[in-house]
Amino acid sequence: MKPDDLMLMAYVDGELSAGESREVEDHIRASTEAAELVALLRASSVNYKQAFASQKLPPVPDSLTRKIEAITRAHSAKNAAASANDPPVPLPSAVPAAAPVRSRLRAVPTWLAAACVAGAFCGGLFLRPGTFPLLSRGTPSSASAAMASSGLSPWVTAAVGYQQLYTRDTLAYADENSASTSKIVDDIRREDKLALRIPDLSSAGLTFKSVRRLNFNNKPLVQIVYLPEKGPPIALCVMKGVKSDQAVAAQMVDTMHVVTWRQAELSYALIGKTEGVDLDALGKRISNREVEQLL
């Protein structure tokens, strides 16, 4: 039998019997193409934990790790409920570093997921339109029911779920200068067709940190992030819409304070935890153009 790609992959992963391995080795000696494929498969067998250990990554905030663990538990519970009639499949408690790469990828540990998320925040991987749709409508957390019954627009619900991942440490490594911010804003105005204004909220004790290009259901969504003197970040999210203007309204969703309004074909959501900042009053000031603009 001529070994196929799956058999070559199993050979590289050390999952074949001695007889099957000899059969594959004979095929490799006779086929340059098979030999090249095996070389590529071997090159892809990366020890991911060792690779990350050699990188100087920022520390992962404990709150972010807890969020990821909660999402993982919720996802596992959902899968368990969906397959309640199936026979149980035992899962290993840990996967050794020497395990085949495809086995390691099937059981990515929490530390790696957290490192990837933290690295993505710092490296901007979540900020490119079309590459990372904002959290889906069904946010997998204990706040799902509260947000579902809040009457918020789906994009605001998604933005609230995204904001709940933020801590002060999230922005500790942000290093966006005025030139890069100006370019991002120009791209938003030109490519996303959003008449974006960046409010200066320093009078409310909020320091501008960054502006991020996201998307929701393939529609551009902008997140302007501020850091208060104390407590977690606060975000002003903006999305284009064609609905009529709507006055400022506020409500609590789980632990997050959400202030929304619509104005000049733009929908706004001011999201954060009210720790020394009156978001209701601040939303009205932004809506009434009573704050200066940074750009």
C-alpha positions as CSV (number, residue, x, y, z in Angstrom):
1,M,0.0,0.0,0.0
2,K,1.3,3.4,-0.9
3,P,1.5,5.6,2.2
4,D,-0.8,8.7,2.0
5,D,-0.3,12.1,3.6
6,L,-2.0,11.0,6.8
7,M,0.2,8.0,7.1
8,L,3.3,10.2,6.6
9,M,2.0,12.5,9.3
10,A,1.5,9.6,11.7
11,Y,5.0,8.4,10.9
12,V,6.5,11.8,11.8
13,D,4.4,11.8,15.0
14,G,5.8,8.3,15.9
15,E,2.3,6.7,15.9
16,L,3.0,3.8,13.5
17,S,4.0,0.3,14.2
18,A,7.5,-0.9,13.4
19,G,6.3,-2.6,10.2
20,E,4.4,0.4,9.0
21,S,7.4,2.6,9.7
22,R,9.6,0.5,7.6
23,E,7.0,0.6,4.8
24,V,7.0,4.4,5.0
25,E,10.8,4.6,5.1
26,D,11.0,2.5,1.9
27,H,8.6,4.9,0.2
28,I,10.6,8.0,1.4
29,R,13.8,6.5,-0.2
30,A,12.0,6.0,-3.4
31,S,10.1,9.3,-3.6
32,T,11.7,12.7,-3.5
33,E,8.2,14.3,-3.0
34,A,7.4,12.1,0.0
35,A,10.9,12.9,1.5
36,E,10.3,16.6,1.2
37,L,6.8,16.3,2.8
38,V,8.2,14.4,5.7
39,A,10.9,17.0,6.2
40,L,8.2,19.7,6.3
41,L,6.1,17.8,8.7
42,R,9.1,17.3,11.0
43,A,9.9,21.0,10.8
44,S,6.3,21.8,11.9
45,S,6.7,19.7,15.1
46,V,7.3,22.6,17.4
47,N,7.6,22.3,21.2
48,Y,5.2,25.2,21.8
49,K,5.8,25.5,25.6
50,Q,9.5,25.7,25.0
51,A,9.1,28.2,22.2
52,F,7.0,30.5,24.4
53,A,9.4,30.0,27.3
54,S,12.2,31.5,25.2
55,Q,10.2,34.6,24.4
56,K,10.1,37.7,26.6
57,L,6.3,38.0,26.9
58,P,4.5,40.4,29.2
59,P,3.0,38.8,32.4
60,V,-0.5,37.5,31.9
61,P,-2.9,39.3,34.3
62,D,-4.6,36.9,36.7
63,S,-8.0,38.3,35.8
64,L,-7.4,37.5,32.1
65,T,-6.4,33.9,33.0
66,R,-9.6,33.5,35.0
67,K,-11.7,34.8,32.1
68,I,-10.1,32.3,29.7
69,E,-10.7,29.5,32.2
70,A,-14.3,30.5,32.6
71,I,-14.8,30.6,28.8
72,T,-13.1,27.2,28.5
73,R,-15.4,25.7,31.2
74,A,-18.5,27.2,29.6
75,H,-17.5,25.7,26.2
76,S,-16.8,22.3,27.7
77,A,-20.1,22.3,29.5
78,K,-21.9,23.2,26.3
79,N,-20.2,20.4,24.4
80,A,-20.9,18.0,27.2
81,A,-24.6,18.9,27.1
82,A,-24.7,18.5,23.3
83,S,-23.2,15.0,23.4
84,A,-24.9,13.7,26.6
85,N,-26.0,10.5,24.8
86,D,-22.6,9.8,23.5
87,P,-20.2,7.4,25.3
88,P,-17.7,9.3,27.5
89,V,-14.3,9.9,26.0
90,P,-11.6,10.2,28.6
91,L,-9.4,13.3,28.3
92,P,-5.8,13.4,29.5
93,S,-5.2,15.8,32.4
94,A,-2.0,17.0,30.7
95,V,-0.2,16.5,27.4
96,P,3.5,15.9,27.6
97,A,5.8,18.3,25.7
98,A,7.1,15.4,23.6
99,A,3.6,14.5,22.4
100,P,3.0,14.9,18.6
101,V,2.3,18.4,17.5
102,R,-1.3,17.6,16.4
103,S,-1.9,16.1,19.9
104,R,-0.6,19.2,21.6
105,L,-2.8,21.4,19.5
106,R,-5.8,19.4,20.5
107,A,-5.2,20.1,24.2
108,V,-3.8,23.6,24.4
109,P,-3.2,24.5,28.1
110,T,-4.7,27.6,29.7
111,W,-1.3,29.2,30.1
112,L,-0.7,29.1,26.3
113,A,-4.2,30.4,25.5
114,A,-3.6,33.3,28.0
115,A,-0.2,34.0,26.5
116,C,-1.6,34.1,23.0
117,V,-4.4,36.4,24.1
118,A,-2.0,38.7,25.9
119,G,0.4,38.7,23.0
120,A,-2.4,39.4,20.5
121,F,-3.6,42.4,22.6
122,C,-0.1,43.8,22.7
123,G,0.7,43.0,19.0
124,G,-2.5,44.3,17.6
125,L,-3.7,40.9,16.2
126,F,-7.3,41.7,17.3
127,L,-7.3,45.1,15.7
128,R,-7.4,44.4,12.0
129,P,-10.8,44.5,10.3
130,G,-11.6,41.2,8.7
131,T,-9.2,39.2,10.9
132,F,-10.9,39.2,14.2
133,P,-14.7,39.6,14.4
134,L,-15.6,41.0,17.8
135,L,-16.9,38.5,20.3
136,S,-20.0,36.7,19.0
137,R,-23.5,37.5,20.2
138,G,-23.5,34.7,22.7
139,T,-20.8,35.8,25.1
140,P,-19.7,32.6,26.9
141,S,-19.7,33.9,30.5
142,S,-21.9,34.2,33.5
143,A,-23.1,37.5,32.2
144,S,-24.7,36.0,29.1
145,A,-28.2,35.9,30.4
146,A,-28.0,39.4,31.8
147,M,-26.8,40.8,28.5
148,A,-29.3,38.8,26.5
149,S,-32.2,40.3,28.5
150,S,-30.8,43.8,28.6
151,G,-32.3,44.9,25.3
152,L,-28.9,46.1,24.1
153,S,-28.0,46.0,20.4
154,P,-26.1,42.9,19.5
155,W,-22.9,44.9,18.7
156,V,-23.1,46.6,22.1
157,T,-23.5,43.2,23.8
158,A,-20.4,42.0,22.0
159,A,-18.5,45.1,22.9
160,V,-19.4,44.7,26.6
161,G,-18.2,41.1,26.6
162,Y,-14.9,42.2,25.0
163,Q,-14.5,45.0,27.5
164,Q,-14.9,42.5,30.4
165,L,-11.5,41.0,29.4
166,Y,-9.7,44.2,29.9
167,T,-7.6,45.1,33.0
168,R,-5.2,47.9,33.7
169,D,-2.4,45.5,32.8
170,T,-3.9,45.0,29.3
171,L,-2.8,48.6,28.5
172,A,0.4,48.6,30.4
173,Y,2.3,47.6,27.3
174,A,0.4,49.8,24.8
175,D,2.8,52.2,23.1
176,E,0.9,54.1,20.4
177,N,2.3,57.5,19.5
178,S,0.4,60.4,18.0
179,A,1.6,59.6,14.4
180,S,0.3,56.0,14.5
181,T,-3.0,57.2,16.1
182,S,-3.5,59.8,13.4
183,K,-2.9,57.2,10.7
184,I,-5.4,54.8,12.3
185,V,-8.0,57.6,12.5
186,D,-7.4,58.6,8.9
187,D,-7.9,55.0,7.8
188,I,-11.1,54.8,9.8
189,R,-12.4,57.9,8.2
190,R,-11.3,57.0,4.7
191,E,-11.8,53.2,4.5
192,D,-14.5,52.6,7.1
193,K,-16.4,55.8,6.2
194,L,-16.9,56.7,9.9
195,A,-16.8,60.4,10.8
196,L,-14.7,59.6,13.9
197,R,-13.9,62.1,16.6
198,I,-11.6,61.3,19.5
199,P,-12.9,63.0,22.6
200,D,-10.4,64.4,25.1
201,L,-11.7,63.1,28.4
202,S,-8.8,64.3,30.6
203,S,-11.2,66.7,32.4
204,A,-13.0,63.5,33.7
205,G,-9.8,62.0,34.8
206,L,-9.5,59.7,31.8
207,T,-6.2,59.3,29.8
208,F,-6.5,58.4,26.1
209,K,-4.6,55.2,25.5
210,S,-5.5,53.9,22.0
211,V,-8.0,53.6,19.2
212,R,-8.6,50.2,17.8
213,R,-10.2,49.0,14.5
214,L,-12.5,46.1,15.1
215,N,-15.5,44.6,13.2
216,F,-18.8,43.1,14.1
217,N,-20.6,41.0,11.5
218,N,-18.2,42.3,8.9
219,K,-19.1,45.9,9.8
220,P,-16.4,48.3,11.1
221,L,-16.5,49.0,14.8
222,V,-14.1,51.5,16.5
223,Q,-13.0,51.2,20.1
224,I,-11.4,54.2,21.8
225,V,-9.8,53.2,25.1
226,Y,-9.2,55.4,28.1
227,L,-7.5,54.7,31.4
228,P,-8.9,56.2,34.6
229,E,-6.7,57.2,37.5
230,K,-7.8,54.0,39.3
231,G,-9.7,50.9,38.1
232,P,-10.1,49.1,34.8
233,P,-10.1,50.8,31.4
234,I,-13.1,52.5,29.9
235,A,-14.0,52.3,26.2
236,L,-16.1,54.5,23.9
237,C,-17.2,52.3,21.0
238,V,-18.6,53.7,17.8
239,M,-20.4,51.9,14.9
240,K,-22.1,53.3,11.8
241,G,-25.9,53.0,11.6
242,V,-28.8,54.4,9.7
243,K,-31.3,54.6,12.6
244,S,-32.7,57.8,13.9
245,D,-31.0,59.7,16.7
246,Q,-31.5,58.4,20.2
247,A,-31.0,60.2,23.5
248,V,-28.4,59.1,26.0
249,A,-29.6,56.0,28.1
250,A,-27.7,54.1,30.7
251,Q,-28.0,50.7,32.4
252,M,-26.0,48.1,34.3
253,V,-25.1,44.9,32.6
254,D,-23.6,42.4,35.0
255,T,-20.8,44.5,36.6
256,M,-20.4,46.9,33.6
257,H,-22.0,50.3,33.2
258,V,-23.2,50.9,29.7
259,V,-24.2,54.3,28.3
260,T,-25.6,54.3,24.7
261,W,-26.9,56.9,22.3
262,R,-27.2,57.5,18.5
263,Q,-26.2,60.7,16.8
264,A,-25.6,61.7,13.1
265,E,-25.8,58.1,11.8
266,L,-23.4,56.9,14.4
267,S,-24.1,54.6,17.4
268,Y,-22.2,55.0,20.6
269,A,-21.6,52.9,23.6
270,L,-19.6,54.1,26.6
271,I,-18.6,51.0,28.6
272,G,-16.8,50.5,31.9
273,K,-17.0,50.1,35.6
274,T,-18.0,53.3,37.5
275,E,-15.1,53.6,39.9
276,G,-14.9,57.3,40.5
277,V,-16.2,58.2,37.0
278,D,-19.8,59.3,36.3
279,L,-20.3,57.6,32.9
280,D,-23.9,58.9,32.6
281,A,-22.8,62.5,32.8
282,L,-19.8,61.8,30.7
283,G,-21.9,60.3,27.9
284,K,-24.1,63.4,27.9
285,R,-21.1,65.6,27.6
286,I,-19.7,63.7,24.7
287,S,-23.1,63.6,23.0
288,N,-23.5,67.4,23.5
289,R,-20.0,68.0,22.1
290,E,-19.0,69.6,25.4
291,V,-15.5,68.0,25.4
292,E,-12.5,68.9,23.3
293,Q,-11.2,66.7,20.5
294,L,-7.8,65.1,20.5
295,L,-7.6,64.9,16.7
